[in-house]
Each structure stands twice: as C-alpha cells, then as structure tokens.
Amino acid sequence: MLKLLKRAAKGLIYASVLLGVALLAQLYALMVPSWLLYSILAGWALYLVVAVGMATGREKAYPPALVLSIATLAVSLPQPEHYSLADAGPTLASLTFVAGHCSRLA
C-alpha cells in the first residue's frame, strides 16, 4: 500500500511540474506582470527540485511536496480571478488551472 501511495505522489508531482511548464508558457504569452511570472517560476522550480528528489529516491522529498501542495492551494484558491477562468468555459487556461489543482488535491 505504501508503494502505491509513493507512486501516486510521484505521479502527481511530475504532473504538477509538467502543468507548471504549460502555465508558465500561458502566463508569458499573456504578458502578466513580471513579479507574478517570477514568483510562479520560483514555485515551479521548487516543485522541480522536489520531483528530482523523488526521482532519485530521496525519502526527504515527500514532506516538502505536501507543504508545496498545501501552500499552492492556500495562495491560489482564494483568488477570484481564478474562478473567472472556470466561468469562461473550457479554455486551455481553465483546463490547466483545474488539472493543476486536481493534482494537488489528490
């Protein structure tokens, strides 16, 4: 059971890293303020470090993954702008947003 949980955690972190690339590309194309782009890039880099730690078998990578997921949700979910994405219908931005949050909730 523990192996299954670890495999699931790895898959979700890897998915977050890939979705982060899509998110950064979309934000760059939208020309968001540079402070926002760089702060999201910094968060993505932290996810990448955790993913590399998991890929190399480091057990210490799992607690930071949980902290990053909770912090990302705590910062992102209260933002009303993010809910306007869902109201706009199925766009690439809304799908990236929903998929990213689903990977962190699981």
Secondary structure in CASP SS format (residue, H / E / C, confidence):
PFRMAT SS
TARGET T0000
AUTHOR 0000-0000-0000
METHOD secondary structure of the structure
MODEL  1
M C 1.00
L H 1.00
K H 1.00
L H 1.00
L H 1.00
K H 1.00
R H 1.00
A H 1.00
A H 1.00
K H 1.00
G H 1.00
L H 1.00
I H 1.00
Y H 1.00
A H 1.00
S H 1.00
V H 1.00
L H 1.00
L H 1.00
G H 1.00
V H 1.00
A H 1.00
L H 1.00
L H 1.00
A H 1.00
Q H 1.00
L H 1.00
Y H 1.00
A H 1.00
L H 1.00
M C 1.00
V C 1.00
P C 1.00
S H 1.00
W H 1.00
L H 1.00
L H 1.00
Y H 1.00
S H 1.00
I H 1.00
L H 1.00
A H 1.00
G H 1.00
W H 1.00
A H 1.00
L H 1.00
Y H 1.00
L H 1.00
V H 1.00
V H 1.00
A H 1.00
V H 1.00
G H 1.00
M H 1.00
A H 1.00
T C 1.00
G C 1.00
R C 1.00
E H 1.00
K H 1.00
A H 1.00
Y H 1.00
P H 1.00
P H 1.00
A H 1.00
L H 1.00
V H 1.00
L H 1.00
S H 1.00
I H 1.00
A H 1.00
T H 1.00
L H 1.00
A H 1.00
V H 1.00
S H 1.00
L C 1.00
P C 1.00
Q C 1.00
P H 1.00
E H 1.00
H H 1.00
Y H 1.00
S H 1.00
L H 1.00
A H 1.00
D H 1.00
A C 1.00
G C 1.00
P C 1.00
T C 1.00
L H 1.00
A H 1.00
S H 1.00
L H 1.00
T H 1.00
F H 1.00
V H 1.00
A H 1.00
G H 1.00
H H 1.00
C H 1.00
S H 1.00
R H 1.00
L H 1.00
A C 1.00
END
